[in-house]
Amino acid sequence: MKTVLLFCFSIILNPLFAQDDIQYIRNIYQDVSKQIRDCLEPDLCSLYKTEVLINQDGNAWRGVGNYSKTITFWFTDDPINCDDCLDMGRGVLAKVIVEEIAGLYSYHYEYLYQEGKLIFHFLKDESEYRLYFSDDELIRYMEGPQITQDTSDRQSNALSEAEHYMQLFLMSF
């Protein structure tokens, strides 16, 4: 009987805990976004920024024609020489923004990190997708404003892309 009650209680409370996690991630997103906006005024900026530009001059790209990609890393410290770096410097990366144009299509990706782990991924192409993570587990998936189940590979793609950008960031030092 106790097991059944505990199971029912956990089913009822689980969405409440997830909702707290979502709000926590949203607060971090808002804080980091404000820090990025503050960087428009150099005296207010508390983050560092590194950009990688692919096909900066806009030359024709084989197979798609018009192609460019900008990867912007926002971080809090030098991952090699920081005093309180977590996990080999991974903890300093706050956000990665990727802007990609391929032919007639444009894509906007955002990867939000906390303590070296992906906690939020945003993708905008023809639609908008939001993926919220806790300990590398998907806790919410949204297509547009709708909360739904991820029936695609977006979860695994987001995690592998986030790791790819983390490695690219760390290799840039």
C-alpha positions, 0 to 999 in steps of 0.5 A: 500500500505504501508503495502504491501511495508513494508512486501516485504521490511521485506522479503528482509531484513530478510535473511540479518539480519539472516546472520549477526546473523550467522556471530556473532555466528561464531565469538563467536564460534571462540573466545571460541574455541581459549580460549579453545585452549589457555588452553593447556598452563595454563598461557594463560587459561581464562576459567575454565573446569569441566569434567564428565566421565561416565563409565570411566573404559570402563566396558561393558554396558548393551545393547550396550557393549562398552559405555563411555561418557565425558561431558566437561563444559567450563565456565568463572566464579563460577556461585554461587560467581560471581559479574556479574552473569546473571540469577542465574549463567547461564551466565558463561557457555560458551560451553559444549562438549560431546563425546559419544561412544555406541557400534560401534557408536561415537557421538560428540556434542557441545553446545555454550551459550551466556548469558545463552542461546543456540546460536549454536549446533553442532552434528556429527554422521554419518553426521554433523548438525549445528543449529543456534539459536537466543532467542531460535528460530532456525535461520539456520539449516545445514546438512553437508554444505547444508542450509536446513529446519529442518524436524526432532526433532533436534531443540527441542532436541538441546534446551532440551539437552542444558537446561539439560547440563546447569542444570547439570553444575549448580548442580555441584556447 
